[in-house]
Amino acid sequence: MLPPTPQPDCGNFQTDETPKLSPAILGCRVIRIKKLCRSRSGTILKRAEDMNSSPRTVKIKDLLDGFMYRRCLEWGNLFPEAVGTCQSPINLVSRDACYDPELEKNELRFNYYICRETDILNNGHTLAVFPRVKQESLRHESMGRSVISGGPLPPGTEYELAEIRFHWGRENNKGSEHTVNKKAFPMEVQLVHWNSEKYSSIEEALGSPSGIAIISLFTQLGREHTGLRVVTDNLEDVLYKGRQKTATSAFNPTCLLPDPQLRDFWAYEGSLTSPPCSEKVAWILFRYPLMLSHSQLEEFRRLRTFPKGECPKTGEDGVMADNFRPTQKLGERRVRASFPS
């Protein structure tokens, strides 16, 4: 077998030229949508109309007027958990992470399915992607669900993929949710999972033991990521807040993961990085970054935080970028590594 292609190690970024990492948000507006048109490219354009409840998504507690990442310091006034002792994101110091042989022995397993329809939503704060599963009736069975298991997760438990979140900066030296050795990356991609075996909905799983698990990938600029084209090729139609589009091109979330031989990771317990900032979230951060092109990143930077036909809030320019929360104190928590230093 040929050795894997050498990849940059996120934990070895030490110089000032390395991009700087930052916070991210989780959660998503649950919406009822109305079909407007079917385009030639085979996608359905929709408009978000209102909030609704769903067992598959986490809704952002959007009580702050305007772009909420400009007012991160105010979150604690409205959401008590935002000032808790196990908050995310954090600055990960690679040399302080504790190697845990059990993480290496208990393989982190991914069983993701190809999605024939994928919803792409601009919620005014970030971009959320929802890979659809055809057989909704099979939610409590392995078949038809995209799930993860193993690693730091409870033995014998599968967590179901609900959504994918993207967080990025205006410049390439910031944008990611977490930082590694105080350095950041231009974007962080988060795959949000919930324990659908133990809980009936994400809302129930939030803040509950073994409820939420998030896979996080830092990004590096380089060649185009062909798997992400399902998302980036459709961003033109979701430029404004509240716009959603259903892409009917095949999308497999596995395309976002590193090569199986390059799946070293760090793990710690934290929280959502957007209101309500619920804790008891299992974070799994991959050591090796995801590569995408500069032009693909620029497509994200074109998104806007206000609805079409309206103006940005006073004091804002309406550009969706720097949508991350400042890093939080690690405190007494321990970061574990699946690989020796």
MOJOGI-V528209 format. One record per residue. N is the residue number from 0. RES is the residue in one small letter. PSI is psi in whole degrees, 0 to 359 (NA if undefined). NEAR is the number of other ideal C-beta (glycine too) atoms within 10 Angstrom. D_FIRST is the distance of its C-alpha to the first C-alpha in whole Angstrom. Layout:
# MOJOGI-V528209
n-><N;N>
res-><RES;RES>
psi-><PSI;PSI>
near-><NEAR;NEAR>
d_first-><D_FIRST;D_FIRST>
This chain:
# MOJOGI-V528209
n-><0;1;2;3;4;5;6;7;8;9;10;11;12;13;14;15;16;17;18;19;20;21;22;23;24;25;26;27;28;29;30;31;32;33;34;35;36;37;38;39;40;41;42;43;44;45;46;47;48;49;50;51;52;53;54;55;56;57;58;59;60;61;62;63;64;65;66;67;68;69;70;71;72;73;74;75;76;77;78;79;80;81;82;83;84;85;86;87;88;89;90;91;92;93;94;95;96;97;98;99;100;101;102;103;104;105;106;107;108;109;110;111;112;113;114;115;116;117;118;119;120;121;122;123;124;125;126;127;128;129;130;131;132;133;134;135;136;137;138;139;140;141;142;143;144;145;146;147;148;149;150;151;152;153;154;155;156;157;158;159;160;161;162;163;164;165;166;167;168;169;170;171;172;173;174;175;176;177;178;179;180;181;182;183;184;185;186;187;188;189;190;191;192;193;194;195;196;197;198;199;200;201;202;203;204;205;206;207;208;209;210;211;212;213;214;215;216;217;218;219;220;221;222;223;224;225;226;227;228;229;230;231;232;233;234;235;236;237;238;239;240;241;242;243;244;245;246;247;248;249;250;251;252;253;254;255;256;257;258;259;260;261;262;263;264;265;266;267;268;269;270;271;272;273;274;275;276;277;278;279;280;281;282;283;284;285;286;287;288;289;290;291;292;293;294;295;296;297;298;299;300;301;302;303;304;305;306;307;308;309;310;311;312;313;314;315;316;317;318;319;320;321;322;323;324;325;326;327;328;329;330;331;332;333;334;335;336;337;338;339;340>
res-><m;l;p;p;t;p;q;p;d;c;g;n;f;q;t;d;e;t;p;k;l;s;p;a;i;l;g;c;r;v;i;r;i;k;k;l;c;r;s;r;s;g;t;i;l;k;r;a;e;d;m;n;s;s;p;r;t;v;k;i;k;d;l;l;d;g;f;m;y;r;r;c;l;e;w;g;n;l;f;p;e;a;v;g;t;c;q;s;p;i;n;l;v;s;r;d;a;c;y;d;p;e;l;e;k;n;e;l;r;f;n;y;y;i;c;r;e;t;d;i;l;n;n;g;h;t;l;a;v;f;p;r;v;k;q;e;s;l;r;h;e;s;m;g;r;s;v;i;s;g;g;p;l;p;p;g;t;e;y;e;l;a;e;i;r;f;h;w;g;r;e;n;n;k;g;s;e;h;t;v;n;k;k;a;f;p;m;e;v;q;l;v;h;w;n;s;e;k;y;s;s;i;e;e;a;l;g;s;p;s;g;i;a;i;i;s;l;f;t;q;l;g;r;e;h;t;g;l;r;v;v;t;d;n;l;e;d;v;l;y;k;g;r;q;k;t;a;t;s;a;f;n;p;t;c;l;l;p;d;p;q;l;r;d;f;w;a;y;e;g;s;l;t;s;p;p;c;s;e;k;v;a;w;i;l;f;r;y;p;l;m;l;s;h;s;q;l;e;e;f;r;r;l;r;t;f;p;k;g;e;c;p;k;t;g;e;d;g;v;m;a;d;n;f;r;p;t;q;k;l;g;e;r;r;v;r;a;s;f;p;s>
psi-><134;144;154;152;131;137;149;146;117;327;351;7;116;341;166;347;348;139;150;134;154;184;170;169;161;172;170;154;133;129;154;132;156;127;133;315;160;122;170;333;0;26;153;123;133;164;130;131;317;170;146;169;148;146;355;356;156;127;139;134;91;77;356;136;131;197;112;340;351;352;38;325;346;353;321;337;334;336;100;324;342;346;23;179;357;54;159;158;178;164;119;117;109;323;342;351;138;123;126;104;334;328;325;322;320;86;134;117;140;130;78;143;150;133;130;340;135;122;134;122;131;107;9;351;327;182;130;138;133;99;125;144;128;311;81;331;347;22;328;19;160;320;135;358;142;116;160;158;171;197;230;0;156;138;137;11;136;138;131;136;128;317;166;131;145;138;132;167;169;326;168;351;12;165;330;162;304;164;151;117;39;16;148;168;161;340;152;135;129;129;112;126;155;154;88;355;328;332;154;346;163;320;320;325;333;129;3;153;135;39;315;140;135;125;127;136;129;163;156;139;136;236;162;142;106;326;331;352;333;327;304;329;346;3;334;329;358;35;327;154;135;355;141;147;140;111;133;6;148;137;127;115;340;335;342;346;152;166;142;331;358;38;38;146;162;153;141;166;130;223;174;151;15;159;137;10;37;140;192;37;129;114;134;111;120;143;323;136;163;137;134;164;161;322;326;319;322;330;321;322;349;347;153;154;5;156;154;137;351;175;157;158;155;131;359;153;355;0;128;104;168;41;66;154;144;151;149;162;137;326;225;2;156;135;126;154;143;3;149;151;NA>
near-><4;4;6;12;8;8;15;15;15;26;21;12;22;12;8;8;8;18;25;20;33;27;27;29;27;28;28;27;20;19;21;11;18;10;10;13;9;12;13;5;12;10;21;18;17;23;16;21;12;9;13;12;9;17;18;19;24;28;20;23;18;15;13;18;9;17;23;23;24;15;13;18;10;13;23;15;12;13;19;11;19;25;12;18;12;20;26;26;27;25;18;24;14;18;7;12;20;11;12;19;10;10;22;16;9;16;13;21;12;18;14;19;19;12;23;14;17;22;22;24;25;24;24;24;25;27;22;26;23;22;22;16;18;11;11;11;8;12;15;11;9;10;8;13;20;22;18;21;20;17;22;20;21;16;7;8;16;20;28;22;26;25;22;23;27;21;35;29;25;13;13;18;16;21;31;32;31;29;26;28;18;15;22;27;32;27;28;30;25;25;25;26;26;27;22;22;15;15;17;11;15;26;19;14;27;23;18;16;9;16;22;27;26;24;25;24;24;28;25;18;17;13;10;14;17;9;17;22;16;21;23;20;15;21;20;10;20;23;14;19;21;19;23;24;24;20;24;17;16;12;25;15;20;13;15;18;20;17;10;9;12;15;18;20;23;26;21;21;16;24;27;29;33;31;25;22;28;24;21;19;24;21;26;23;28;22;24;23;26;21;16;25;15;11;10;21;19;12;19;23;16;12;23;19;25;18;15;11;6;12;9;14;14;7;8;13;10;17;14;25;20;17;29;29;26;13;21;21;11;19;10;7;13;12;20;17;22;25;17;9;10>
d_first-><0;4;6;9;12;15;17;21;22;25;26;26;29;32;34;37;35;32;33;35;34;37;38;37;39;38;40;42;45;45;47;49;48;50;49;50;48;45;44;43;39;39;40;43;44;46;48;48;52;52;50;50;48;45;43;39;40;42;45;45;49;50;53;53;55;53;49;48;46;49;51;48;51;53;51;52;55;54;51;52;48;48;49;47;46;42;42;39;37;37;36;33;33;30;31;33;31;30;27;27;25;26;24;21;22;23;20;21;21;22;23;24;26;26;30;32;35;34;37;38;40;42;44;46;44;40;38;37;35;35;32;35;34;36;37;39;40;37;37;37;34;31;30;31;31;28;28;26;26;25;25;28;30;32;31;31;32;30;31;32;31;34;34;32;34;34;36;36;38;41;39;35;36;37;36;34;35;34;34;32;34;36;34;34;31;33;32;31;30;30;30;32;32;35;36;37;37;40;42;43;43;41;44;45;41;42;43;43;41;37;38;36;32;31;27;28;26;27;27;26;28;26;24;26;24;24;24;27;29;31;32;33;35;37;38;41;43;43;44;47;47;47;46;43;41;39;36;35;32;29;27;25;25;21;21;22;20;17;13;13;11;14;17;19;23;27;29;33;36;38;40;40;40;43;46;47;44;44;42;40;37;33;31;28;27;23;22;20;23;23;23;26;28;32;34;32;33;37;37;37;40;42;43;46;47;51;51;52;56;56;56;54;56;58;56;53;52;50;46;43;42;41;41;40;42;42;40;42;43;40;43;42;39;36;32;30;26;23;22;23;25>
